[in-house]
Amino acid sequence: MVAIHHPAGYHPSNGKMLTVSEVAHLLGAHMNSVRRWADMGLLPSYRIGFRGDRRFRPDEISNFLASQKQG
């Protein structure tokens, strides 16, 4: 598993999910790329709230990073 740096306030037991902006920062990518990867199914995402904002689980982002380094 690849170690990722979590945003301030994240702790695995508090269930904090990451925003598009936070994931883009962690991956060194543009926010639109993160959205596109989520739409393509490469990054698992969850829609929340009335607006349908995307949220990401830190462990799934870590798995994505690991899969990118392998292939």
Biopython code that builds the backbone (N, CA, C, O; Angstrom):
import numpy as np
from Bio.PDB.StructureBuilder import StructureBuilder

atoms = [
    (1, "MET", "N", (0.843, -1.179, 0.000)),
    (1, "MET", "CA", (0.000, 0.000, 0.000)),
    (1, "MET", "C", (0.889, 1.243, 0.000)),
    (1, "MET", "O", (1.936, 1.272, 0.646)),
    (2, "VAL", "N", (0.466, 2.242, -0.716)),
    (2, "VAL", "CA", (1.206, 3.488, -0.808)),
    (2, "VAL", "C", (0.731, 4.429, 0.298)),
    (2, "VAL", "O", (-0.470, 4.584, 0.518)),
    (3, "ALA", "N", (1.668, 5.043, 0.980)),
    (3, "ALA", "CA", (1.302, 6.008, 2.023)),
    (3, "ALA", "C", (0.898, 7.322, 1.375)),
    (3, "ALA", "O", (1.563, 7.806, 0.459)),
    (4, "ILE", "N", (-0.193, 7.890, 1.855)),
    (4, "ILE", "CA", (-0.593, 9.207, 1.387)),
    (4, "ILE", "C", (-0.684, 10.131, 2.583)),
    (4, "ILE", "O", (-0.915, 9.691, 3.709)),
    (5, "HIS", "N", (-0.501, 11.403, 2.331)),
    (5, "HIS", "CA", (-0.605, 12.401, 3.387)),
    (5, "HIS", "C", (-2.041, 12.876, 3.449)),
    (5, "HIS", "O", (-2.575, 13.396, 2.470)),
    (6, "HIS", "N", (-2.661, 12.699, 4.592)),
    (6, "HIS", "CA", (-4.057, 13.079, 4.751)),
    (6, "HIS", "C", (-4.168, 14.543, 5.121)),
    (6, "HIS", "O", (-3.280, 15.096, 5.771)),
    (7, "PRO", "N", (-5.259, 15.173, 4.708)),
    (7, "PRO", "CA", (-5.473, 16.564, 5.078)),
    (7, "PRO", "C", (-5.650, 16.722, 6.584)),
    (7, "PRO", "O", (-5.985, 15.767, 7.285)),
    (8, "ALA", "N", (-5.424, 17.917, 7.063)),
    (8, "ALA", "CA", (-5.587, 18.192, 8.491)),
    (8, "ALA", "C", (-6.987, 17.797, 8.927)),
    (8, "ALA", "O", (-7.963, 18.050, 8.220)),
    (9, "GLY", "N", (-7.078, 17.184, 10.079)),
    (9, "GLY", "CA", (-8.372, 16.796, 10.620)),
    (9, "GLY", "C", (-8.802, 15.394, 10.252)),
    (9, "GLY", "O", (-9.798, 14.897, 10.779)),
    (10, "TYR", "N", (-8.066, 14.735, 9.346)),
    (10, "TYR", "CA", (-8.445, 13.378, 8.973)),
    (10, "TYR", "C", (-7.921, 12.392, 9.994)),
    (10, "TYR", "O", (-6.768, 12.466, 10.418)),
    (11, "HIS", "N", (-8.763, 11.490, 10.373)),
    (11, "HIS", "CA", (-8.377, 10.344, 11.193)),
    (11, "HIS", "C", (-9.248, 9.189, 10.732)),
    (11, "HIS", "O", (-10.456, 9.369, 10.581)),
    (12, "PRO", "N", (-8.678, 7.998, 10.501)),
    (12, "PRO", "CA", (-9.465, 6.901, 9.938)),
    (12, "PRO", "C", (-10.781, 6.627, 10.670)),
    (12, "PRO", "O", (-11.768, 6.238, 10.045)),
    (13, "SER", "N", (-10.800, 6.824, 11.966)),
    (13, "SER", "CA", (-12.016, 6.490, 12.704)),
    (13, "SER", "C", (-13.097, 7.560, 12.588)),
    (13, "SER", "O", (-14.250, 7.300, 12.932)),
    (14, "ASN", "N", (-12.749, 8.770, 12.105)),
    (14, "ASN", "CA", (-13.778, 9.794, 12.031)),
    (14, "ASN", "C", (-14.552, 9.762, 10.716)),
    (14, "ASN", "O", (-15.508, 10.518, 10.546)),
    (15, "GLY", "N", (-14.154, 8.899, 9.789)),
    (15, "GLY", "CA", (-14.895, 8.724, 8.544)),
    (15, "GLY", "C", (-14.813, 9.896, 7.591)),
    (15, "GLY", "O", (-15.651, 10.016, 6.697)),
    (16, "LYS", "N", (-13.819, 10.772, 7.756)),
    (16, "LYS", "CA", (-13.689, 11.942, 6.879)),
    (16, "LYS", "C", (-13.450, 11.491, 5.446)),
    (16, "LYS", "O", (-12.579, 10.668, 5.164)),
    (17, "MET", "N", (-14.237, 12.049, 4.568)),
    (17, "MET", "CA", (-14.075, 11.776, 3.150)),
    (17, "MET", "C", (-13.374, 12.976, 2.523)),
    (17, "MET", "O", (-13.478, 14.099, 3.016)),
    (18, "LEU", "N", (-12.669, 12.726, 1.441)),
    (18, "LEU", "CA", (-11.895, 13.769, 0.772)),
    (18, "LEU", "C", (-12.711, 14.436, -0.335)),
    (18, "LEU", "O", (-13.545, 13.801, -0.981)),
    (19, "THR", "N", (-12.457, 15.713, -0.536)),
    (19, "THR", "CA", (-13.100, 16.466, -1.613)),
    (19, "THR", "C", (-12.306, 16.304, -2.911)),
    (19, "THR", "O", (-11.189, 15.785, -2.908)),
    (20, "VAL", "N", (-12.891, 16.749, -4.004)),
    (20, "VAL", "CA", (-12.199, 16.727, -5.294)),
    (20, "VAL", "C", (-10.896, 17.511, -5.194)),
    (20, "VAL", "O", (-9.860, 17.068, -5.690)),
    (21, "SER", "N", (-10.948, 18.664, -4.558)),
    (21, "SER", "CA", (-9.772, 19.506, -4.417)),
    (21, "SER", "C", (-8.671, 18.802, -3.621)),
    (21, "SER", "O", (-7.502, 18.859, -4.000)),
    (22, "GLU", "N", (-9.032, 18.148, -2.538)),
    (22, "GLU", "CA", (-8.044, 17.443, -1.717)),
    (22, "GLU", "C", (-7.415, 16.285, -2.480)),
    (22, "GLU", "O", (-6.208, 16.059, -2.393)),
    (23, "VAL", "N", (-8.235, 15.553, -3.228)),
    (23, "VAL", "CA", (-7.708, 14.426, -4.012)),
    (23, "VAL", "C", (-6.788, 14.935, -5.117)),
    (23, "VAL", "O", (-5.733, 14.351, -5.367)),
    (24, "ALA", "N", (-7.179, 16.011, -5.770)),
    (24, "ALA", "CA", (-6.333, 16.587, -6.819)),
    (24, "ALA", "C", (-4.975, 16.970, -6.249)),
    (24, "ALA", "O", (-3.942, 16.718, -6.872)),
    (25, "HIS", "N", (-4.974, 17.574, -5.075)),
    (25, "HIS", "CA", (-3.720, 17.954, -4.429)),
    (25, "HIS", "C", (-2.878, 16.722, -4.101)),
    (25, "HIS", "O", (-1.672, 16.713, -4.350)),
    (26, "LEU", "N", (-3.495, 15.696, -3.552)),
    (26, "LEU", "CA", (-2.763, 14.480, -3.186)),
    (26, "LEU", "C", (-2.166, 13.779, -4.413)),
    (26, "LEU", "O", (-1.067, 13.226, -4.352)),
    (27, "LEU", "N", (-2.905, 13.811, -5.520)),
    (27, "LEU", "CA", (-2.452, 13.113, -6.724)),
    (27, "LEU", "C", (-1.596, 13.996, -7.630)),
    (27, "LEU", "O", (-1.013, 13.510, -8.600)),
    (28, "GLY", "N", (-1.519, 15.276, -7.323)),
    (28, "GLY", "CA", (-0.772, 16.191, -8.185)),
    (28, "GLY", "C", (-1.438, 16.345, -9.537)),
    (28, "GLY", "O", (-0.768, 16.435, -10.565)),
    (29, "ALA", "N", (-2.769, 16.373, -9.528)),
    (29, "ALA", "CA", (-3.537, 16.439, -10.765)),
    (29, "ALA", "C", (-4.502, 17.622, -10.707)),
    (29, "ALA", "O", (-4.712, 18.216, -9.649)),
    (30, "HIS", "N", (-5.074, 17.947, -11.840)),
    (30, "HIS", "CA", (-6.082, 19.003, -11.909)),
    (30, "HIS", "C", (-7.415, 18.447, -11.403)),
    (30, "HIS", "O", (-7.692, 17.255, -11.542)),
    (31, "MET", "N", (-8.227, 19.310, -10.824)),
    (31, "MET", "CA", (-9.525, 18.877, -10.308)),
    (31, "MET", "C", (-10.397, 18.263, -11.404)),
    (31, "MET", "O", (-11.144, 17.321, -11.142)),
    (32, "ASN", "N", (-10.311, 18.782, -12.617)),
    (32, "ASN", "CA", (-11.103, 18.216, -13.715)),
    (32, "ASN", "C", (-10.650, 16.800, -14.056)),
    (32, "ASN", "O", (-11.464, 15.971, -14.463)),
    (33, "SER", "N", (-9.363, 16.516, -13.893)),
    (33, "SER", "CA", (-8.871, 15.157, -14.128)),
    (33, "SER", "C", (-9.454, 14.204, -13.094)),
    (33, "SER", "O", (-9.861, 13.092, -13.431)),
    (34, "VAL", "N", (-9.495, 14.633, -11.847)),
    (34, "VAL", "CA", (-10.071, 13.803, -10.781)),
    (34, "VAL", "C", (-11.532, 13.520, -11.093)),
    (34, "VAL", "O", (-11.983, 12.382, -10.964)),
    (35, "ARG", "N", (-12.274, 14.537, -11.500)),
    (35, "ARG", "CA", (-13.689, 14.338, -11.855)),
    (35, "ARG", "C", (-13.829, 13.364, -13.023)),
    (35, "ARG", "O", (-14.690, 12.484, -13.001)),
    (36, "ARG", "N", (-12.988, 13.520, -14.034)),
    (36, "ARG", "CA", (-13.040, 12.643, -15.209)),
    (36, "ARG", "C", (-12.730, 11.199, -14.825)),
    (36, "ARG", "O", (-13.411, 10.277, -15.274)),
    (37, "TRP", "N", (-11.688, 10.995, -13.982)),
    (37, "TRP", "CA", (-11.337, 9.649, -13.544)),
    (37, "TRP", "C", (-12.475, 9.025, -12.742)),
    (37, "TRP", "O", (-12.723, 7.823, -12.842)),
    (38, "ALA", "N", (-13.161, 9.833, -11.956)),
    (38, "ALA", "CA", (-14.314, 9.326, -11.191)),
    (38, "ALA", "C", (-15.442, 8.938, -12.151)),
    (38, "ALA", "O", (-16.072, 7.894, -11.984)),
    (39, "ASP", "N", (-15.695, 9.779, -13.152)),
    (39, "ASP", "CA", (-16.739, 9.487, -14.136)),
    (39, "ASP", "C", (-16.431, 8.214, -14.918)),
    (39, "ASP", "O", (-17.337, 7.465, -15.282)),
    (40, "MET", "N", (-15.138, 7.976, -15.174)),
    (40, "MET", "CA", (-14.714, 6.782, -15.912)),
    (40, "MET", "C", (-14.691, 5.535, -15.028)),
    (40, "MET", "O", (-14.532, 4.423, -15.532)),
    (41, "GLY", "N", (-14.848, 5.707, -13.729)),
    (41, "GLY", "CA", (-14.822, 4.567, -12.820)),
    (41, "GLY", "C", (-13.433, 4.200, -12.324)),
    (41, "GLY", "O", (-13.269, 3.196, -11.629)),
    (42, "LEU", "N", (-12.434, 4.997, -12.670)),
    (42, "LEU", "CA", (-11.070, 4.708, -12.216)),
    (42, "LEU", "C", (-10.887, 5.043, -10.739)),
    (42, "LEU", "O", (-10.123, 4.383, -10.035)),
    (43, "LEU", "N", (-11.588, 6.064, -10.279)),
    (43, "LEU", "CA", (-11.564, 6.468, -8.875)),
    (43, "LEU", "C", (-12.963, 6.290, -8.304)),
    (43, "LEU", "O", (-13.899, 6.945, -8.761)),
    (44, "PRO", "N", (-13.123, 5.428, -7.326)),
    (44, "PRO", "CA", (-14.451, 5.298, -6.706)),
    (44, "PRO", "C", (-14.816, 6.602, -5.997)),
    (44, "PRO", "O", (-14.015, 7.159, -5.246)),
    (45, "SER", "N", (-16.021, 7.073, -6.243)),
    (45, "SER", "CA", (-16.472, 8.298, -5.590)),
    (45, "SER", "C", (-17.903, 8.116, -5.117)),
    (45, "SER", "O", (-18.615, 7.210, -5.551)),
    (46, "TYR", "N", (-18.295, 8.983, -4.232)),
    (46, "TYR", "CA", (-19.622, 8.936, -3.629)),
    (46, "TYR", "C", (-20.239, 10.312, -3.770)),
    (46, "TYR", "O", (-19.569, 11.318, -3.539)),
    (47, "ARG", "N", (-21.509, 10.371, -4.145)),
    (47, "ARG", "CA", (-22.217, 11.635, -4.296)),
    (47, "ARG", "C", (-22.967, 11.925, -3.001)),
    (47, "ARG", "O", (-23.679, 11.071, -2.472)),
    (48, "ILE", "N", (-22.793, 13.130, -2.508)),
    (48, "ILE", "CA", (-23.453, 13.498, -1.260)),
    (48, "ILE", "C", (-24.201, 14.812, -1.423)),
    (48, "ILE", "O", (-23.897, 15.612, -2.308)),
    (49, "GLY", "N", (-25.171, 15.017, -0.567)),
    (49, "GLY", "CA", (-25.871, 16.284, -0.518)),
    (49, "GLY", "C", (-26.774, 16.543, -1.700)),
    (49, "GLY", "O", (-26.829, 15.768, -2.655)),
    (50, "PHE", "N", (-27.479, 17.649, -1.609)),
    (50, "PHE", "CA", (-28.427, 18.057, -2.635)),
    (50, "PHE", "C", (-27.752, 18.301, -3.979)),
    (50, "PHE", "O", (-28.309, 17.975, -5.027)),
    (51, "ARG", "N", (-26.547, 18.877, -3.948)),
    (51, "ARG", "CA", (-25.832, 19.208, -5.187)),
    (51, "ARG", "C", (-25.141, 18.002, -5.808)),
    (51, "ARG", "O", (-24.725, 18.056, -6.966)),
    (52, "GLY", "N", (-25.015, 16.916, -5.053)),
    (52, "GLY", "CA", (-24.338, 15.736, -5.582)),
    (52, "GLY", "C", (-22.835, 15.874, -5.609)),
    (52, "GLY", "O", (-22.177, 15.331, -6.497)),
    (53, "ASP", "N", (-22.276, 16.602, -4.635)),
    (53, "ASP", "CA", (-20.825, 16.764, -4.562)),
    (53, "ASP", "C", (-20.148, 15.409, -4.441)),
    (53, "ASP", "O", (-20.664, 14.497, -3.794)),
    (54, "ARG", "N", (-18.991, 15.290, -5.070)),
    (54, "ARG", "CA", (-18.228, 14.041, -4.989)),
    (54, "ARG", "C", (-17.392, 14.022, -3.716)),
    (54, "ARG", "O", (-16.866, 15.046, -3.282)),
    (55, "ARG", "N", (-17.282, 12.838, -3.132)),
    (55, "ARG", "CA", (-16.371, 12.607, -2.009)),
    (55, "ARG", "C", (-15.660, 11.284, -2.263)),
    (55, "ARG", "O", (-16.182, 10.389, -2.928)),
    (56, "PHE", "N", (-14.457, 11.189, -1.713)),
    (56, "PHE", "CA", (-13.592, 10.041, -1.945)),
    (56, "PHE", "C", (-13.091, 9.503, -0.614)),
    (56, "PHE", "O", (-12.807, 10.270, 0.306)),
    (57, "ARG", "N", (-12.982, 8.182, -0.516)),
    (57, "ARG", "CA", (-12.424, 7.562, 0.680)),
    (57, "ARG", "C", (-10.902, 7.532, 0.559)),
    (57, "ARG", "O", (-10.373, 7.127, -0.476)),
    (58, "PRO", "N", (-10.201, 7.952, 1.593)),
    (58, "PRO", "CA", (-8.729, 7.978, 1.534)),
    (58, "PRO", "C", (-8.104, 6.631, 1.197)),
    (58, "PRO", "O", (-7.116, 6.585, 0.465)),
    (59, "ASP", "N", (-8.655, 5.534, 1.712)),
    (59, "ASP", "CA", (-8.073, 4.224, 1.425)),
    (59, "ASP", "C", (-8.225, 3.866, -0.053)),
    (59, "ASP", "O", (-7.361, 3.191, -0.611)),
    (60, "GLU", "N", (-9.300, 4.302, -0.689)),
    (60, "GLU", "CA", (-9.479, 4.019, -2.108)),
    (60, "GLU", "C", (-8.546, 4.876, -2.967)),
    (60, "GLU", "O", (-8.117, 4.443, -4.036)),
    (61, "ILE", "N", (-8.237, 6.065, -2.513)),
    (61, "ILE", "CA", (-7.255, 6.896, -3.218)),
    (61, "ILE", "C", (-5.877, 6.257, -3.103)),
    (61, "ILE", "O", (-5.108, 6.256, -4.065)),
    (62, "SER", "N", (-5.565, 5.717, -1.936)),
    (62, "SER", "CA", (-4.299, 5.028, -1.738)),
    (62, "SER", "C", (-4.192, 3.815, -2.668)),
    (62, "SER", "O", (-3.136, 3.572, -3.253)),
    (63, "ASN", "N", (-5.281, 3.058, -2.802)),
    (63, "ASN", "CA", (-5.295, 1.910, -3.713)),
    (63, "ASN", "C", (-5.108, 2.351, -5.156)),
    (63, "ASN", "O", (-4.419, 1.680, -5.925)),
    (64, "PHE", "N", (-5.713, 3.472, -5.530)),
    (64, "PHE", "CA", (-5.550, 4.007, -6.883)),
    (64, "PHE", "C", (-4.086, 4.348, -7.145)),
    (64, "PHE", "O", (-3.541, 4.007, -8.195)),
    (65, "LEU", "N", (-3.457, 5.018, -6.192)),
    (65, "LEU", "CA", (-2.044, 5.363, -6.329)),
    (65, "LEU", "C", (-1.177, 4.118, -6.500)),
    (65, "LEU", "O", (-0.283, 4.090, -7.345)),
    (66, "ALA", "N", (-1.443, 3.097, -5.701)),
    (66, "ALA", "CA", (-0.676, 1.855, -5.773)),
    (66, "ALA", "C", (-0.842, 1.188, -7.128)),
    (66, "ALA", "O", (0.123, 0.668, -7.688)),
    (67, "SER", "N", (-2.067, 1.200, -7.662)),
    (67, "SER", "CA", (-2.306, 0.567, -8.958)),
    (67, "SER", "C", (-1.613, 1.325, -10.089)),
    (67, "SER", "O", (-1.190, 0.718, -11.072)),
    (68, "GLN", "N", (-1.495, 2.643, -9.957)),
    (68, "GLN", "CA", (-0.821, 3.454, -10.976)),
    (68, "GLN", "C", (0.686, 3.224, -10.974)),
    (68, "GLN", "O", (1.325, 3.271, -12.025)),
    (69, "LYS", "N", (1.250, 2.979, -9.806)),
    (69, "LYS", "CA", (2.690, 2.743, -9.702)),
    (69, "LYS", "C", (3.063, 1.353, -10.217)),
    (69, "LYS", "O", (4.190, 1.147, -10.667)),
    (70, "GLN", "N", (2.136, 0.401, -10.157)),
    (70, "GLN", "CA", (2.410, -0.963, -10.612)),
    (70, "GLN", "C", (2.383, -1.065, -12.120)),
    (70, "GLN", "O", (3.144, -1.839, -12.700)),
    (71, "GLY", "N", (1.533, -0.308, -12.759)),
    (71, "GLY", "CA", (1.337, -0.502, -14.185)),
    (71, "GLY", "C", (1.728, 0.660, -14.970)),
    (71, "GLY", "O", (1.619, 0.643, -16.196)),
]
sb = StructureBuilder()
sb.init_structure("model")
sb.init_model(0)
sb.init_chain("A")
sb.init_seg("    ")
for serial, (resi, resn, name, xyz) in enumerate(atoms, 1):
    if name == "N":
        sb.init_residue(resn, " ", resi, " ")
    sb.init_atom(name, np.array(xyz, "f"), 0.0, 1.0, " ", f" {name:<3s}", serial, name[0])
structure = sb.get_structure()
